[in-house]
Amino acid sequence: MMLDVSAAANHQFHPGNEQLGLTSVSVALILCSALLLVVGKSKSWKQYKTEQQTVSHTTHGGARPVPGPRGIPIFGNIFQLDDKIHESFMKLAEVYGDVFQIKIASRKIVVLNGTKAIHQALVRQSTDFAGRPDLPSMSVMDETTGRALTFTTHCERWRLHRKISERALRHFTSGRQVETLQSKVMFEVQNLIDFWSNNNEDVDVVLDPERTLQLSASNVIASFLFSKRRELDDPELLSLLNLQRGFSDVFSTANMVDFMPWLLHLAPKVFNNFRSYLNQFKSFFDDTIQEHLEAHAPDADGDIMDYMLTLTDHIDQEELRRVGLNHREVLAATYDFFGAGSDTVPATLMWLLSYMVTHPDIQEAVHRELDSVLGDDNRRTPHLNDRDCLPLTEAVIAEAQRHASVIALTIPHSTTRDTVLGGGYDFEIAKDTIVFVNLHSVHYNRTVFPEPDKFIPQRFLHEDGSINREMTSQLVAFGAGRRRCIGSEIAKVELFLYFSTLMQTFRFSCPEGETVSLQGTSGLVSKPVLKSLRIKRR
């Protein structure tokens, strides 16, 4: 997930979703126009937009103020941010450096760009930058989900909750459990293939892949979380994913209220809709959580929920009470796991298929590699042990993660105390400062990735054709530091097995008369516009 303020930057109030009515939009635009006229009389808009002035504040101990552009009253720097806010940040970084400060409405925000600054803040000074900002939307999410991991700020309770969650996920992604992980993923991959082809060996059909990819990936994470799966046309599962889509639509509007609270008076439905989606999403899991709490047996590890309860049993109960954590709240982390597992993985797979359609030469090269390793006529299905033998396949996945930057911005961080950003920056940053982390800037660093706008999987290969692990380690597709996605190992397994098996089975192309756009959608997760796809069995 990430914060999407692009809607605010472009007045995209989504009236079609009934998040802001026409009257509210009109009033807001009138207010904007009036305020801009006031600004115009005191100083020209052009000056405000182009002036390269350092934002000043008091410093101490030799630390420097964070530089940044001057904003305009009321709106700050909103009008310097376009639809793709991560690209706007990169342009501002060319002027002010990798670390700069902006204002969105009245809120000051420090923006981090590039590997060095992000690593310094999130890894070397991880505790200082591990907080979550006090924003209305985050507070609502934190309260509604029972203080799950993603939106809870850094504290003792969060650290213990994170530790339990990490251990539970590691238990299912290491040792003998890896085979179980692979078998569950491959079951869902094969089920997806059968669903797409309708058991027709000579399949040549056009379909909308997004929904079924998302449903299939949701089954993977659901089977690990609570030992349940559903068919790809199951109405309840479809309803849940529709809730997720609705939530993504309303989230950007709720973010606008975070920075411009007066909008809530113009459109009170914004947060009502926001709470409604959250409550419906939560209610989907409530029965399952209660079932696990009631049926839990000592030392059970049948699924992630079971094992999280087992781990909690073995923690000193006095410590749990002291930090304010109980067994039910521990299981609230499953909201985060399901949300991430059913969104980012299918989005990345959508990008992979889009790149294969737009780069048929690369698709053919991947087919040749798979056939040479797995066999052509009497072929076997891919296995995790094949990864080192399929370097081009691995490189294509890595390049898709880089080029697409599915998560362009992390969920906003905040500073947990007054701090000075080290690593040669020496910028003073006050406690509770909102921090935006631009992961996209790492993936489009021209020094590390020459010609970053081009899709070039070979950049992740050595001259001898083997995978370049030093280059793949430069990716931050799963974030960095204390807030790094803890489900990354499951996601990596899914991406490899889904992509390699689908590529082994099908040839992908665009339906006649249609094109595939590689301009990703703006929102919580970036997705390609891939409405239809032609698949043909190889």
Secondary structure, 3 states (H helix, E strand, C coil): CCCCCHHHHCCCCCHHHCCCCHHHHHHHHHHHHHHHHHHHHHCCHHHHHHCCCCCCCCCCCCCECCCCCCCECCCECHHHCCCCHHHHHHHHHHHHCCEEEEEECCEEEEEEEHHHHHHHHHHHCCCCCCECCCCHHHHHHHHHCCCCCCCCCCCHHHHHHHHHHHHHHHHCCCCCHHHHHHHHHHHHHHHHHHHHHCCCCCCEEEECHHHHHHHHHHHHHHHHHHCCCCCCCCHHHHHHHHHHHHHHHHHHHHHHHHHCCCHHHHCCHHHHHHHHHHHHHHHHHHHHHHHHHHHCCCCCCCCHHHHHHHHHHCCCHHHHHHHCCCHHHHCCHHHHHHHHHCCHHHHHHHHHHHHHHHCHHHHHHHHHHHHHHHCCCCCCCCCHHHHHHCHHHHHHHHHHHHHHCCCCECCCEECCCCEEECCCCCEEECCCCEEEEEHHHHHCCCCCCCCCCCCCHHHHECCCCCECHHHHCCCCCCCCHHHCCCCHHHHHHHHHHHHHHHHHHEEEECCCCCCCECCCCCCCCCCCECCCEEEEEC
